[in-house]
Amino acid sequence: MAELEAQLFSTKDFSPRIQDANFPCVCLNDSGTVVVFYQSRGKVYYVIGNTDLQHEHDTSKSSLNSKHRLDWGDSQLYGDGCNVKAAINDQNEVVLVRSRTRRRECMYRVGNVDVSAKCINWWSNEMCLCSGVNPTVALVGNTVLFVYEAQYGFCRCYYEVSKIENKQIWATRNIKARLIPELNGCKEVSIAINQSGRVVITCRNAVGSGLYCAVGSLIDATVRDVTLNGTPYVSGYYSCISVLNDGIVVSAHEDEAFGNSSLKLLCGRVSDSVINWEEEQELDHGYKPSLAVSNKQQMIVVHVDKSGVQTHGELKYKFGTLSSRLH
């Protein structure tokens, strides 16, 4: 079987540079539209880029640097908030979720990216999604999957499924939020979904540094058959995950030795209810990575260059392609 390998060019600064930032979140679609959200001093900002880099067989470092073109707009203020997560579809529709800074509530908003103007045209004001904390979101087509932690209690995760219709998000049901019991006792949850409804999840055990992965399916607006791997697939912090339509999975995380500024990347494939991971790859030096991979196998990883929950640093990124090689 062919091994998966990330072919990324050297680490780059944003242009204009983004300093005094923390907890980035990047999303990327098959059209090459990139949106990066981040927080700074209790505020949420975003920056938009686009690329004409196409997936080709020649993915050497020199080829990547010669073909690379990723143009960034200026950073724009979104508003108050923290723990921001976002997802984008191929129609350049963006769904943002975030925690409120002084209340245990999760907020969401929907808009459309104007690539030429490098801005987001928001369709409405923010809406309250739920009482809870640390929300995350996945988007495929017009289907939205929200996952968030309970307002109080020991790391219980709930989910909501909605649809984007007529520039609004409409709930597909009228019952209470549903628990994902397999994620009890976990935090730092990252989710992704592909066109066939395959759901993949990474999370960290609330005690320790073990990172776990889970596979499930979204069927009739219900997350079903979630299978959590009973042992960690790796150790670390701040994992993030992406899944392609062909079942390829890519994950990035901080290394287990918290504070050593080492970032790692893993590639794998979904098979039935498990992810078959390949060997870890060295990714970069930095903290709090966020990763996005398109179905054209373009790939971007954004991270902060300083450590610490409260420490702000400069945002850096690596861009390139995901390729296969025979072994």
N, C-alpha and C positions, 0 to 999 in steps of 0.2 A: 504494500500500500504506500502511496506517496505521502511523505511527511509535509507538514505545513510549516511555513517559515515566513516571518515578517521581514520584509525588505524595506527598511526605513532609512531615510537620509539623516544627516546629523541634526542634533537638537538646534532649534531656531527660536529666536525672540519673535514675539508679535510685533507687527509694524502698523501703527505706533505701538511702542512697548507698553505692557500692562504690568504695573508694579502695585504694591500694597494690596494684593489679592489673596484669596483663600478659597478652598473647596470648589474647584472648577467642575463644570459639567459640560461635555461636548456631545453634540449629535450631528449626524451626517446622513444624507440620503443618496440615492442612486444618481441623482442629477449633479452631485458634487457640491451641494449647498451645505455649508458648515455653520453651526451656531454654537457659540461658547458662552455659557452663563457662569458667573462667579460672584462671590460676595466680598464686600469690603466695608468694614466698620459698620455692620448692621444694615448695609444697603446691598441691593442686587443690581448687577450690571450685565450687559451682554455685548458681544461683538460678532459680526457676521463676516464670513469669508466664502469664497467660491474658487473652484479649481478646474482646470482643464486637463489634469493628469489622467490619462486613460490607462486601463490595465493592459499591459503588454507582457510578452514572454521575457523580454530583456529587462530585468529588474535589478541590475547591478547598481552599486552605489553611484558610480559615475553617471549611469543612465538616468537614475532617479533625480540627481541634482540637475542634470541638463534639461529634463522634461518638466521639472517641478515649477508650478506657478500657482501660488495660493495667495490671493489678494484679500486683504483685510480692510474692513471699514473702521471707523472710530468707535471706541467704547461708548455705550449709551446707558444712561440710568434707567433702570426698570422701576425701582421703588424700594420700600422697606422689605426686610425678610432675611431668612437664613435657610440653610439646608435645601437649596434650590436644585431641582432636577427637571429635565425636559426631554422631549422626544419629538422627532420630525418625520413626516411621511413624504412620499414622492411628489405630492402636490404642494410641497413647501408649507404645509400646515404644521404649526408648532403648538404643543401642549406643554405648559409650564405648571409645576407644582412647587410649593414651598411651605415652610413652617412660619407661623407668625412669631415675632420676637418676644411678645409678652403674654400670649395666650396659647394654650395647647390646642391650636386649631391648624388645619391644613387648608391652604388656599389653592385655587387653580385658575388658569386663564388660557384662552385659545386665540391664536392669530395666524397671520399669513406672512411669510418672509418676502419682502421686496428685495430681490437680489441686487438689482441695479442701484437702488438707493441705500442698500446695506442697512435696512431697518425692518422692524416687525410692525405690521399694521394690526393692532389688537382689535378684536371684534366687539368686545364688551369689557365692562369692569371685572375686577377679580370677583370670584364667587367662593364661598366657603364649601369645601368638599366634605369635611367631617371634623369631629373632635378627635384629635390624635396628634402624633408627632412623626417626624422623619419620613415624609412621603417620598415615593418614587413612582415612575410612570413608564409605560411602554406603549408604543403606537404602531399599528400596522393597518394600512388602508385608512378606514375611518373608525376602526375599533380601538378604544382606549382602555388600558388596564392600569388601575391605580392600586398600589400596595402601600400600607402605612402601619405604624405601630400604634398600639392602644394608648389612649390618653393617660391612663395610669395603669400600674401593674407591671409585671415582669416580662417585658419583651414578647408580647403577643401580636401577631401580624394579621391584618384584615385586608380584604380587597374589594374593589368596586369595578364593574365593567360598564362602559358607556359607549355611545356613538357620537361622532361629529356629524351633525345634520343642520343645514341652513345656518351655518356659522354659530352654532350652539352645541353644547354637549348635553345629550339627553341620556338619562339613566335607562338601562334596558330592563329594569325590574323595579319593584316597589316593596322591597323587604329590607330588613336590617342588614348591615354590612356582614359579610361572611368571613369567618375565621379560616386561616390556613394553619391547622394545628401542627403540621410538620415543621413549621418555622418557630414554634414556641421555644423561647430561650435564645433566640438569635437576634442579631442587630446588624447594622450596616448592610441592609438588604439591597441588592441590585437585581433587576429583572429585565428580560428581553423576550420578544415574541416574533415569530416569523409568519410567513403567509399561510402556512398550513395549520397554524394555531399551536405550534409547539412552543411551550413556555420553558425558559431556563432561568435559574435563580442561583445567585451566590450570596452568601451571608457569613458572618462571623459569630462564633459562639460567644455569648455575653460574658463568659468566664474563659479567659485565655485567648490564644491567637489562632485557634484552628479555623480554617476556612472550609465551608461545606458547599456543595452544589446539589441542586435538585432539578428534576425534569418533570413536567406535567403537560397538560393539554387544555386549551380553551375551547370548550364545546358548548354551544347554545348559551353563551354568556356566563358560563360556569367554569371555574378552574377545577379540573378533574385529575385524578390519578397522580397526585404529586408524590414523587419518590425521592426522598432525601438520602443521599449517600451517608451511611452510618459512621464513616470515618472521614477525617479531613482529607481533601485532595492536595492541600498544601497549607502552610502556616503563613500568616501575615495579617495585614490590616487594609481597610479601604479597598476591597475588591470591587471590580466592575466587570460586566459581562455583555457580550453581543452574540446574536445567533443569526446566521444567514439562512436563506430559503432552502439551501441544499443540506442543511444540518451541521455545517461547520460552526464551531463555537470558539470564541476568543475571549480571554479573560486577562486582566492586569491587576496588580496589587502591590502594596508596599511589602518589602521583605520582612520576615519575622523579627529580625533584630531591629526593633523600633528605634528610629533616630539615626540609622546608618545611611539613609538617603539612597537606598538601592531599590529599584523598581524591577519587577519581573513580569513576564508575559507567558501565558500558556495557550496553546491551540489544541483543539480536539474535535471530535465528531459525536453527535448524538446517535446512539444505537439503542432502540427500544426505550427503556426508561433510565438509561445511564449515559454519562458522558465519558468517552474514552479519551483521556488526556495524554498528550505527548509530553516530552521533557520540557522543563522550564527553560525559557530563553531570557538572557539579560536584556533589559529594555533601556534603562537610563538611570541617572542619578536624580533623585527628587522625591516628592511626597504627594500624597493624595491624588493618584492618577485617575483620569477619566478617559474612557476609550470608546471609539465608535468605528464600525466597519460596515461598508456598504456591500450590497450584493454584487457589485462590480469589483469587489475585493480591494477597494481603496480603504485606507486605514489612517486614523489620526489618534494620537494620545496626547492629552494635555495634562500638565502637572505643575505643582508649585515648587520653587527651588529652596524653600525653607521649611523647617519642621515645626511641630507644635500646633495644638488646636487653636490657640489664640494668635499665633504668629503669622503675620501676613508676609508674603514674598512676591517674587516676580513669576508670572506665568510663562511657561515654556511649552513648546510642542514638537512632536516628531510626526512626520507624514510619509506615506509610501504605499506599498501594496502588500497583500498577503498572497504568497505563491506556494506552489506545491513542487516538491522535488522527490525523485525516486531515491530509495536507499537500498 
